[in-house]
């Protein structure tokens, strides 16, 4: 059985509602919320299959769908998935724990060209489940597919700890950036975006 995620155990009551309202307000104000989608869109073929792992209220997956990709989004929080269904119709939105992700059991078959974990998703999974999450999400990729993971420094993981989980999950780091806009990563960066794959180094 999956352990409680930090999204539930380390946030206060009403956090999900606040999160939904925050991004709806930012979208209404015209904020640029498509940075992650631009990067993924540039990496995959037209009409690609993309797994939005930890999709939240659908901001990223909805944008990728609008750009012509086939999107499946999964999140552990039913409130966020309901908001995704309301605000971004088109993709397939599912409630599920990433550490136990089994999409064929949910009727979703076939591999993905890319999977993406944006919005500090890896920092909100259950403590100690990071390897399981990366392995489960990575296991849904096509052989040539990539998993792109972004998170802020100073949260729950260092880059070195993350890389240990990556290796334990049978994945490798292909590229690393300091932002979703492809700024170079350095040890002094505030953020890290890692492109992972299952092939040889």
NORJO-V336328 format. One record per residue. N is the residue number from 1. OMEGA is omega in whole degrees, 0 to 359 (none if undefined). BURIAL is # if it has 24 or more other C-alpha atoms within 12 Angstrom, else .. D_FIRST is the distance of its C-alpha to the first C-alpha in whole Angstrom. Layout:
n=N omega=OMEGA burial=BURIAL d_first=D_FIRST
n=N omega=OMEGA burial=BURIAL d_first=D_FIRST
This chain:
n=1 omega=182 burial=. d_first=0
n=2 omega=176 burial=. d_first=4
n=3 omega=178 burial=. d_first=6
n=4 omega=180 burial=. d_first=9
n=5 omega=176 burial=# d_first=12
n=6 omega=179 burial=# d_first=15
n=7 omega=178 burial=# d_first=17
n=8 omega=188 burial=. d_first=16
n=9 omega=185 burial=. d_first=16
n=10 omega=174 burial=. d_first=19
n=11 omega=184 burial=. d_first=21
n=12 omega=178 burial=. d_first=23
n=13 omega=181 burial=. d_first=24
n=14 omega=182 burial=. d_first=25
n=15 omega=181 burial=. d_first=24
n=16 omega=179 burial=# d_first=23
n=17 omega=178 burial=. d_first=26
n=18 omega=182 burial=. d_first=28
n=19 omega=179 burial=# d_first=27
n=20 omega=183 burial=# d_first=27
n=21 omega=180 burial=. d_first=31
n=22 omega=183 burial=. d_first=32
n=23 omega=173 burial=# d_first=31
n=24 omega=180 burial=# d_first=33
n=25 omega=179 burial=. d_first=36
n=26 omega=178 burial=. d_first=36
n=27 omega=180 burial=. d_first=36
n=28 omega=179 burial=. d_first=39
n=29 omega=178 burial=. d_first=41
n=30 omega=179 burial=. d_first=41
n=31 omega=177 burial=. d_first=39
n=32 omega=182 burial=. d_first=38
n=33 omega=189 burial=# d_first=34
n=34 omega=184 burial=# d_first=34
n=35 omega=179 burial=. d_first=35
n=36 omega=181 burial=# d_first=31
n=37 omega=179 burial=# d_first=32
n=38 omega=181 burial=. d_first=36
n=39 omega=181 burial=# d_first=34
n=40 omega=180 burial=# d_first=32
n=41 omega=180 burial=# d_first=34
n=42 omega=186 burial=. d_first=37
n=43 omega=190 burial=# d_first=35
n=44 omega=176 burial=# d_first=34
n=45 omega=177 burial=. d_first=36
n=46 omega=180 burial=. d_first=37
n=47 omega=182 burial=. d_first=35
n=48 omega=172 burial=# d_first=32
n=49 omega=184 burial=# d_first=28
n=50 omega=176 burial=# d_first=26
n=51 omega=177 burial=# d_first=23
n=52 omega=188 burial=# d_first=22
n=53 omega=190 burial=# d_first=19
n=54 omega=193 burial=# d_first=18
n=55 omega=183 burial=# d_first=21
n=56 omega=181 burial=# d_first=22
n=57 omega=167 burial=# d_first=25
n=58 omega=183 burial=# d_first=26
n=59 omega=183 burial=# d_first=29
n=60 omega=181 burial=# d_first=28
n=61 omega=178 burial=# d_first=27
n=62 omega=178 burial=# d_first=30
n=63 omega=179 burial=# d_first=33
n=64 omega=175 burial=# d_first=32
n=65 omega=180 burial=# d_first=32
n=66 omega=178 burial=. d_first=35
n=67 omega=172 burial=# d_first=36
n=68 omega=181 burial=. d_first=36
n=69 omega=177 burial=# d_first=32
n=70 omega=191 burial=# d_first=30
n=71 omega=168 burial=# d_first=27
n=72 omega=179 burial=# d_first=23
n=73 omega=180 burial=# d_first=21
n=74 omega=175 burial=# d_first=18
n=75 omega=182 burial=# d_first=16
n=76 omega=186 burial=# d_first=14
n=77 omega=180 burial=# d_first=16
n=78 omega=180 burial=# d_first=18
n=79 omega=179 burial=# d_first=21
n=80 omega=179 burial=# d_first=22
n=81 omega=177 burial=# d_first=21
n=82 omega=178 burial=# d_first=24
n=83 omega=177 burial=# d_first=26
n=84 omega=179 burial=# d_first=26
n=85 omega=182 burial=# d_first=26
n=86 omega=188 burial=. d_first=29
n=87 omega=186 burial=# d_first=31
n=88 omega=178 burial=# d_first=30
n=89 omega=179 burial=# d_first=31
n=90 omega=176 burial=. d_first=31
n=91 omega=171 burial=# d_first=27
n=92 omega=181 burial=# d_first=24
n=93 omega=184 burial=# d_first=22
n=94 omega=172 burial=# d_first=18
n=95 omega=179 burial=# d_first=15
n=96 omega=177 burial=# d_first=12
n=97 omega=185 burial=# d_first=10
n=98 omega=182 burial=# d_first=12
n=99 omega=180 burial=# d_first=10
n=100 omega=188 burial=# d_first=8
n=101 omega=178 burial=# d_first=12
n=102 omega=185 burial=# d_first=14
n=103 omega=177 burial=# d_first=17
n=104 omega=177 burial=. d_first=19
n=105 omega=178 burial=. d_first=16
n=106 omega=178 burial=. d_first=17
n=107 omega=179 burial=. d_first=21
n=108 omega=184 burial=. d_first=21
n=109 omega=178 burial=. d_first=23
n=110 omega=182 burial=. d_first=25
n=111 omega=182 burial=# d_first=25
n=112 omega=175 burial=# d_first=25
n=113 omega=179 burial=# d_first=28
n=114 omega=168 burial=# d_first=27
n=115 omega=182 burial=# d_first=24
n=116 omega=175 burial=# d_first=24
n=117 omega=182 burial=# d_first=22
n=118 omega=174 burial=# d_first=24
n=119 omega=179 burial=# d_first=25
n=120 omega=182 burial=# d_first=23
n=121 omega=184 burial=# d_first=20
n=122 omega=179 burial=# d_first=19
n=123 omega=181 burial=# d_first=20
n=124 omega=177 burial=# d_first=17
n=125 omega=180 burial=# d_first=14
n=126 omega=177 burial=# d_first=12
n=127 omega=180 burial=. d_first=14
n=128 omega=182 burial=. d_first=13
n=129 omega=187 burial=# d_first=12
n=130 omega=179 burial=# d_first=15
n=131 omega=180 burial=# d_first=15
n=132 omega=180 burial=# d_first=12
n=133 omega=181 burial=# d_first=13
n=134 omega=179 burial=# d_first=17
n=135 omega=182 burial=# d_first=16
n=136 omega=179 burial=# d_first=14
n=137 omega=179 burial=# d_first=17
n=138 omega=180 burial=# d_first=20
n=139 omega=179 burial=# d_first=19
n=140 omega=180 burial=# d_first=20
n=141 omega=165 burial=# d_first=23
n=142 omega=181 burial=# d_first=27
n=143 omega=181 burial=. d_first=28
n=144 omega=184 burial=. d_first=30
n=145 omega=180 burial=# d_first=28
n=146 omega=173 burial=# d_first=27
n=147 omega=182 burial=# d_first=24
n=148 omega=186 burial=# d_first=26
n=149 omega=177 burial=# d_first=24
n=150 omega=175 burial=# d_first=26
n=151 omega=181 burial=# d_first=26
n=152 omega=176 burial=# d_first=28
n=153 omega=177 burial=# d_first=29
n=154 omega=177 burial=. d_first=29
n=155 omega=184 burial=. d_first=25
n=156 omega=186 burial=. d_first=22
n=157 omega=164 burial=# d_first=23
n=158 omega=176 burial=. d_first=27
n=159 omega=181 burial=# d_first=28
n=160 omega=178 burial=. d_first=28
n=161 omega=177 burial=. d_first=24
n=162 omega=182 burial=# d_first=23
n=163 omega=175 burial=# d_first=25
n=164 omega=178 burial=. d_first=23
n=165 omega=178 burial=# d_first=20
n=166 omega=181 burial=# d_first=22
n=167 omega=180 burial=# d_first=24
n=168 omega=179 burial=. d_first=20
n=169 omega=180 burial=# d_first=19
n=170 omega=180 burial=# d_first=22
n=171 omega=178 burial=# d_first=24
n=172 omega=176 burial=# d_first=27
n=173 omega=177 burial=# d_first=29
n=174 omega=181 burial=. d_first=32
n=175 omega=179 burial=. d_first=33
n=176 omega=181 burial=# d_first=33
n=177 omega=179 burial=# d_first=34
n=178 omega=178 burial=# d_first=35
n=179 omega=174 burial=# d_first=34
n=180 omega=176 burial=# d_first=33
n=181 omega=172 burial=. d_first=37
n=182 omega=171 burial=. d_first=37
n=183 omega=181 burial=. d_first=39
n=184 omega=174 burial=. d_first=39
n=185 omega=172 burial=. d_first=36
n=186 omega=178 burial=. d_first=38
n=187 omega=178 burial=. d_first=36
n=188 omega=181 burial=. d_first=38
n=189 omega=178 burial=. d_first=36
n=190 omega=186 burial=. d_first=34
n=191 omega=177 burial=# d_first=31
n=192 omega=175 burial=# d_first=30
n=193 omega=183 burial=# d_first=29
n=194 omega=175 burial=# d_first=28
n=195 omega=185 burial=# d_first=29
n=196 omega=176 burial=# d_first=27
n=197 omega=184 burial=# d_first=27
n=198 omega=185 burial=# d_first=26
n=199 omega=177 burial=. d_first=30
n=200 omega=181 burial=. d_first=32
n=201 omega=none burial=. d_first=33
